[in-house]
Amino acid sequence: MASTHAEAQVLVASNRGPVSYTQDDSGGLTAKRGGGGLVSGLSAIGPDAGALWVCSALGDGDREAVRRGVGEPGVRMLDIPADVHHAAYNGVANSALWFVHHMLYQTPLEPVFDAEFRAQWTAYETYNRSFAEALAQEAADGAAVLVQDYHLTLVPRMLRELRPDLRIGHFSHTPWAPVDYFRMLPDDIAAKVLNGILGADRAAFLTRRWADAFTACCHAVLGPDATSGTRIGVHGLGADADFLRARAHEADVDERIVALREQIGTAPDGTPRRTIVRVDRTELSKNIVRGLLAYRQLLDDRPEWRERVVHVAFAYPSRQDLAVYREYTAEVQRVAAEINERYGTPGWTPVVLHVKDDFARSLAAYRLADVALVNPIRDGMNLVAKEVPLVSDRGCVLVLSREAGAFEELGDDAVVVNPYDIGGTAGALHEALSMGAEERTERTKRLTAAATALPPARWFLDQLGELRAP
Ligand code: G6P
């Protein structure tokens, strides 16, 4: 594996890496391997291919690991000062850039680009520079570097200046904002973000829609020739079918199925209750509260579903350093409790909400899903939409937002919703719950085929191939 300088032939750079460390009371460090498309994609090139993953140390355990020189082969964690990382990650990446691309500003007072933001921007530049310097140090002559996401938009240009010999790709896992929304950013910063990415040989996106939005922003902000030196690509990302199918049938998932069935219970006629399942980070863009409100409206409009259906909602903690995320988590809990208070009976809890992350329990919910609710305001792709139909035991109907990237591939076989329309979403839930067995089975088959058409390994290797192409 590439651990000395200038050996790595393929480099990946991302804020969050494939492994994280926790420290126990006696000082021992435990490594935990993360999941997700990037991790499985990278494993496709194999550990001996001279690949290196450069990422940030994110918590105290990670920082301690860096200090002690503990590490996984093929991974280099950067110990960027905590205050710099905090400002870059929470201030610029997860507030300004995430909010712009997901169109999340909600009040007339947002956004505010003031002196504090300028200081955060300086930190974001420093943080990006740390990555560019580490990559420049580690990359072999002519190596391919795949830079990931909105945290690292400045890296491609910085790296190109340090190492003109490299093949550099940038990949955005988020949507890209429409021109008028993107131009809320201060003009100089909007230009720096675009020029940063345009320092890459290729800039790639999850769907054509986001790629076109990026091109439109480049033309509007930088001028009509802005993208001429950079190839723009599209690589959809599919579900990791082999891994998920195997993992979803391990013993710990079976145990959680038993526990969940207990919570869901049986309808008055003795049949198992139907389930509407959602699994998300507690993320503003996932639109969890409107999902709950739509479910409440379903129970209001269609009393025949009372006692016969349960909304299984898993909303796992995310970005809790940001007050607006903490408030959103509280709002999800408040609305779920309000629905249970209003409609619940001694034998029926209408909403089963879990907020503690548990991957095995998520897979158990996937298996029990009759309906999957995926209603984001905007989403780069949304892998849950692809995973649930694949794993569900009885085949499930997908209620899908037209604003999710996955809509381009799955829209024909889903029940499609406008994520802002609560009445429309309630109607879609009714339609999904009422769908006949035959149609459901047929749709599930087609959804599964579409969801697995682009396995993560292919996503990764295709990008590498394109980047190396003359
Ligand atoms: C999105 C981003 C990823 C990020 C993930 C989790 O999917 O595109 O880059 O890793 O959210 O967010 P977090 O802030 O916890 O890394």
Residues whose N, C-alpha, C, O or C-beta is under 5 A from the ligand:
A	BS01	G6P	R16 D149 H173 T174
